[in-house]
């Protein structure tokens, strides 16, 4: 009995710590004070934060010092409403980003006859209380800034000191003059660290593909210095991203990207004929309500299909062996090197009460890449670089 009790307590501590760490790396915090018309602290006021997109609510009560704390908020825009009996209500719209802590203040005035709401309009609050050196990449930037291959990690270059690898088969993110293995990437609090081969992000050390569908990423934060203890396995930069969720409105998007050899510059040194090349990327996403203000869904899919030409030739050493050369000529020619990638993500969000939020999500990545042949390496000797996550 003593042993079972000890194990149970240990499991509860681990679960509690895991929940806390995940919340810290994927959520935001709003804290503030409530005062009366004379500037005195106002205890006992009710504070309710409502997500303007999905209707999920979070509540708090101002303490004896007039202070309140709304922690564990998914990033987004919230309607903060402060109320108390016999006082005019006060409200404010606040937008919070992943990992941020925003301070706001409210002032209540007595109204013994008519209860009405006073809405405070102004600029978005600025985060001032953090030791982290970080850059937030917003949803608007992800959706509108141009890039070539829909890899959301490319936007990490907006942070000072962060650079992107130029090798097409090694799409890495580096920071602080260190290699990719010195960083770590979290999506909804889950680490994508590659602990097996060359470090960095799982699947990115030998792939043409992308780690996650860009149309499923809401925003992310690049922390380059002074990150706290919930982030592990990194000494350069931390990227923590949050995924999109459904809202009370049924919304979706679709995209199609096409590129072939006519859209690619020729080699300025050789001016040789362009080899065949074709790339198609397309995808869609959809999100909406299952139960209004209570349960929502979001799904996304992205495909990346590429075809290249590689030429196989016989070496000059076969000139003195005509019979052997004749038998090997069937392996000469131009052959297609195909790459295929499928990315999928699904999420279900449910709020049973104002103090609870449940997210269930799953993501899928599958790639095949027939490569490693050209010049004097035959198509039959090609490798199929598979990537399954």
N, C-alpha and C positions, 0 to 999 in steps of 0.2 A: 504494500500500500504506500509506504514512504517513497519507494522508487518511482511508482507511477505518478505520485503527486509531484515529485521533483521534475520528472519529464514533462508533465503537463504545464508546470510553471515555466520551464525553459522554453517550451514551444510558444506559449503565450507571449513571453518577452520577445522572442524572435519575430513573431508575427506583428507585434506592436511596433517594433523597430523598423521592420520592412515597410509597414504601412506609412510610418512617419517619413522615412527616407524617400519613398516614392512621391508622397504628397509634396515634399519640399522641392523636389526637382522638376515637377510638372505643373505646379499650381502657382497662384499669386495670393497676396494678402492685402486687405484694406483695413486700416486701423485709423482711429480718430477720436475726437472729443465732442461732447455735447455740452453747450452752455446755455444759460438763460439770457434774457435781454440785457441784464446787467453785467454779463461776463462771468457769472458764478457757475461752478460746475453743476451739471444737471444729472443726478443719478436716476436710474429706473426708467429711462426712455427706451422705447422699443425701436430697434434698427432692423430693417429688412432689406436685403439685397436681392433683386430679381434680375436674372439674365434676360436681356431684352430679346434674345433670339429664341431661346427654348422655354422660357418661363420658369426654369428651376430657381428656387428661392433658398436663401440662407439668412438666418436670423441671429440676433445678438441683443443683449441688454447692457446699457451703460452702467458702469460700476460706480462705487462711491466717489471716485475722482472724476466722473463724467467720461471715462475712457471706454472704448469698445474695440473689439477685434473680430474681424471676419477672415478666418484663415481657411486654406484649402480650397480656394476658388479656382475653377477652371478659367483660363484666360478668356477674356471677352469684355463686352460692355454691360455694365450693371446699372440698374436704377436703384439708388440708395434712398430709402424713405425712412425718416425719423419722426416718431409720433409719441405723444403722451396725453393723458386725459386733460382736458381744459386748456390745451395749447394748440396753436396752429402747427400743422405738419410742415416739414421741410424736406425737400427732395433734391437729388443731384444725380446726373449721369456721369459715371466714371468708367473709363476704359483701362483695364489692367493687362499687362503682358506676362508671359511665362517668367517665373522667377522674381517678379518685382514685388515691392512693398510700397504701397501708396498711403500717404497721410491725408485725411480730409477732416474738416471741422464743420459743425452745424450749430445754429443758434435758434432756440425756440422762444416764441413770444406768447404770452397768455392771451387767450380768447375765450371768455366765459360765455359768449352768446353764440358765435358762429364758428364752426370748424371748417377751415379751408387749408389748402395746400399752397405753400410757397416754394416755388422751384428756383434753385440757384443755378444760373447759367454762367459759364466762364470757360477758361481754357482747361485743357486736360492736365490733371495734376502731374507733377514731375517727381520721380523717385529720387529721394535725397538720403535715405538711410540704408546704405549698403557698403561693404568693403570690396565687393567684387568689381573687377575691371571687365566689363561685358558689353556686348553689342547685341541688341535685339533686331531680328529680321522679321518684319511684319508680313501679314497676309497680303497686303497691297503690294509690297515689294516682290513677293514670290509670284504673284499673278501678273505683274506688269513689267518688271525688268526683263530685258531680253537675255537669252542664253541659248546655247547651241544644242543641248541634248537632254533637257528636262531632268537634270540631276539637281535636286534641291540643295545638295551640299555645295554647289558652285557659289551660292549666295553667301557662304561663310567667308568668302574673300572680302566682304564688306567690313569685316572686323580687322583692325590694324594688326599686322604681324602674321596673318593667316594667308597661306598660299596654296594653290591647287597644283597637283601633279599634272605634267603635260604628256605623260605616256598613256596612249589610248588603252592599253591593257592593264594599267595600274592607276586607277582613278582615286588618288589619295588626297587627303587633307593634311597639311603640315602647318605647324605653328611654333613660334619661339625658337627658331633655328634648330628644331628637332625633327626627327622622322615621324612618319604616320603612326608608328607603334606607340609613340608617347602620348597620343590623344585618346579620347573616348567619345562615343556618340550614344546618346540615350533617346529613345522614342517612347513617349508615355512612361518614362521611368525605367524602361528596359534597356540594358546595355547591349550594344551591337559590337562589342569588342571581339576581335578575332584572337583567341587565346591559343590557336593551334599552329598556324603556319607563320606568316610574316608580320603579324600584328596589324594594327589599324582596324578598319571597319570590316566586318565579316563579308567575304565575297568580293572585296574591292581590290585585292592584291593581284588578281590575274583575270580581270573581266572587262569587257567593253560596256557592260550594263550598269544600271543604276540600283542602289540598295533599297529604294522604297518609292512607291508612286508619289510623284510631286503633288498631284491633285488631292492627296489625302493629308498633306501637311498644312496645318493652320498657321503656325509660326514657330520660330525657334530662337534660342539664345546662345551666343558664342561667348563663353567665359574664358578669358586668356590669363587672368591672374586672380589670386586670392579666393579661389572657390573653396567651399566648405566641405566638411567631412563626409557628407552623403554621396559625393562623387568619388569613384574609386578608379584605380588602374590608369592613371594619367599623370603626366608631369608637364604637359604643354598647354593644350586647349581642351575644353569640354564643350560639346554641342548637345544641348538638350532641347528636343522638339516635342511638340504636342500635335495630335492629330485632330482633324475636323470631327464635329459631331452634327447630328441632325438637329433641325430646329422645328418650330411650330408651323413653318411653311415648307411645302414640298418644292425643293430646288435641286438643280443639277446643272452639269455642264458637259461639254464634249469638245474634243480637239482632234485635229489631223495635221501632221507634219510630214512633208515629203521633200526628199533631196536626192538628186542623181548627179552623174558626173558633169553634166552641163552647168551645175551650180557650184562646182568646185574648181578652184584655180589650177592651171597647169603648173608643172614644176618649172620655176624660172631659170634653173640651171641647165636642164636637159632639153626642155621644150618637146619632150616625147609625147606620144599620143596618150590621152588619158585612159587608164584602165576602166573597165565597167564598174559602176558603183551605184547602189540604190539603197535608200533608207526610208522606211515608213514607220512613223510613230503615231499611234492613235490611242484614244482612251476616253473614258467617261466616268462621271460620278453622280450619285443621287443620294439625297438625304431628306428626311421629313419626319412627321410625327406618327407614332403608333397610338399613343394616348396623349392628347393635348396637355402640355405642361407637366407630363409625367414620364413618358417613354418615347425615345426617338431612335432612328436608325440612320446609318450612313454606310455606303458601299462605294468602292472605286476600283477601276481596272485600267492598266496601261500596258500596251504592247509595243515592242521595239523589234522590228524585222530589218535585217541588213544583209545585203548580198555584195560581195566583192569578187573580183577576178584575180586569180593567181596563175602564173604561167610556169609550166614545168618543161625543162629542156634537158637534153643529154649533154654530158660534158665532152670536151674535145678528145679525151683519151679513147673514145670509142671509134675514132677515125680509122685505126688500123685493124679493127675487128668488124668488118661489114656485116657478117652474119649475125653477130651479137647485137649490133646496132639496129639491124632490121627487126629483130625480135623484140627490142625494147622500145621501138618507135611508137607503139600503141600507148605508152605511158606519157608521151609528150602531148602538149596542147595547153589550152586555156580552160580552167575549171573554176566553178563557183565555190566561194568560201562563205557559207551561210551562217548567220548569227540570228538566234531567235530568243526573245525574252518575254516573259509574262509576269506582271506584278499585280497583286490583288490585295485589297484590304477591306475589312468589314468591322463595324462597331455598333454596339447596342448600349444606349445610355438610359438609366432608370433612376428616378429619385423617389424612393418610398416615403421619406419624410424630409423635412427641411434640414435635418442634421445628417442625412445620409445620402450618398451618391454612389451608384454602382455602374461601372463601365466593364463591358465584356468586348474584347476585340481579338482579331486574328489577322495575320498577314501571311502572304504566300509569294515566293519568288522562285522561278524556274528558268534556267538558261541552258542553251546548247550552242556551242561554237566550234564548227569544223575548221581547224586552222593548223598551222605548223608545216605547210607544204608550199613550195615554190622553188624556182631555179632547178637544182638537181635532187630535190626531195619530192618523191612522187605523191600523187593524190591518195594512193592506197596507204601511204605511210602517215597520213594526217592523224591528228589527235582530235578527240571530241571533248572539249573543256566544258564539263557540266557544272552547274551551280544551282544547288537546291537548298533553299532556306525555308 
